[in-house]
């Protein structure tokens, strides 16, 4: 996972060094069209490490009813909610929307 983050840093460095403050313009300046699309498709798929290393992650929330409701709810026991599977589904769904939109924006920069 650390290697993935380092690769992202290496890949985004030319974008940061580009002359534009706007992300799409900076990507277009730093990369040709194919490399830019590859960059987005690879690095915007942020849930990939979570799927690859499923046992390394858990999304869990401890809830104390007294903290949420106050008053007499303080007498109720705390409980935990584990929502790892739902978090992963939500992330993947977001990726299916965000990645094509980002690719379309980038491709538009090369058409102008």
C-alpha positions as CSV (number, residue, x, y, z in Angstrom):
1,X,0.0,0.0,0.0
2,X,2.9,2.4,0.7
3,X,4.3,1.6,-2.7
4,X,0.9,2.7,-4.2
5,X,1.0,6.0,-2.4
6,X,4.6,6.6,-3.4
7,X,3.7,5.9,-7.1
8,X,0.9,8.4,-6.8
9,X,3.3,11.0,-5.4
10,X,5.7,10.3,-8.3
11,X,2.9,10.5,-10.8
12,X,1.3,13.7,-9.5
13,X,4.6,15.6,-9.1
14,X,4.7,16.7,-12.8
15,X,1.1,18.0,-12.3
16,X,2.2,20.0,-9.2
17,X,5.2,21.4,-11.1
18,X,3.1,22.4,-14.1
19,X,2.5,26.1,-14.8
20,X,-1.2,26.0,-14.2
21,X,-3.1,26.3,-10.9
22,X,-6.1,24.5,-12.5
23,X,-5.9,20.8,-12.2
24,X,-7.2,19.8,-15.6
25,X,-4.9,22.3,-17.4
26,X,-1.9,21.2,-15.2
27,X,-2.5,17.5,-16.1
28,X,-2.8,18.4,-19.8
29,X,0.5,20.3,-19.6
30,X,2.3,17.5,-17.7
31,X,1.0,14.5,-19.6
32,X,-0.1,13.5,-23.1
33,X,-3.7,12.4,-23.4
34,X,-3.1,8.6,-22.9
35,X,-0.9,9.1,-19.9
36,X,-3.3,11.5,-18.3
37,X,-6.2,9.1,-18.7
38,X,-4.1,6.3,-17.3
39,X,-3.1,8.5,-14.3
40,X,-6.7,9.2,-13.5
41,X,-8.0,5.7,-13.9
42,X,-5.2,4.3,-11.7
43,X,-5.1,6.8,-8.9
44,X,-8.8,7.7,-8.6
45,X,-9.6,4.1,-8.0
46,X,-8.9,4.7,-4.4
47,X,-10.8,1.6,-3.1
48,X,-8.5,-0.8,-4.8
49,X,-6.1,-1.2,-1.8
50,X,-9.1,-1.7,0.5
51,X,-10.3,-4.6,-1.7
52,X,-6.8,-6.0,-2.1
53,X,-6.0,-5.9,1.6
54,X,-9.5,-6.5,2.9
55,X,-8.4,-7.8,6.3
56,X,-6.3,-4.8,7.0
57,X,-9.2,-2.4,7.2
58,X,-12.3,-2.1,9.3
59,X,-14.8,0.8,9.3
60,X,-16.4,0.8,12.7
61,X,-18.2,3.3,14.9
62,X,-18.7,3.2,18.6
63,X,-21.9,4.9,19.7
64,X,-22.7,6.1,23.2
65,X,-26.4,6.9,23.4
66,X,-25.7,9.3,26.2
67,X,-23.3,11.4,23.9
68,X,-25.9,11.4,21.1
69,X,-29.1,11.9,23.1
70,X,-28.0,13.1,26.5
71,X,-30.3,12.9,29.6
72,X,-31.6,9.4,30.5
73,X,-30.0,7.9,27.4
74,X,-26.7,7.9,29.4
75,X,-28.0,4.8,31.2
76,X,-28.1,2.9,27.9
77,X,-25.1,0.7,26.9
78,X,-22.8,1.8,24.2
79,X,-22.7,-0.3,21.0
80,X,-20.6,-0.6,17.8
81,X,-21.6,-0.5,14.2
82,X,-19.3,-2.2,11.7
83,X,-19.9,-0.9,8.2
84,X,-16.8,-1.9,6.2
85,X,-18.7,-3.8,3.4
86,X,-21.1,-0.8,2.9
87,X,-18.2,1.6,2.9
88,X,-16.4,-0.4,0.2
89,X,-19.6,-0.6,-1.9
90,X,-20.1,3.2,-1.5
91,X,-16.5,3.9,-2.5
92,X,-16.7,1.7,-5.6
93,X,-20.0,3.3,-6.6
94,X,-18.4,6.8,-6.2
95,X,-15.5,5.7,-8.4
96,X,-17.8,4.5,-11.1
97,X,-19.2,8.1,-11.3
98,X,-16.1,10.2,-10.6
99,X,-13.6,8.5,-12.8
100,X,-15.5,8.8,-16.1
101,X,-16.4,12.4,-15.3
102,X,-12.7,13.2,-14.6
103,X,-11.6,11.4,-17.7
104,X,-14.2,13.3,-19.8
105,X,-12.8,16.6,-18.4
106,X,-9.3,15.7,-19.2
107,X,-10.1,14.5,-22.7
108,X,-11.9,17.9,-23.2
109,X,-8.7,19.7,-22.4
110,X,-6.9,17.9,-25.2
111,X,-9.7,18.8,-27.7
112,X,-9.4,22.5,-27.2
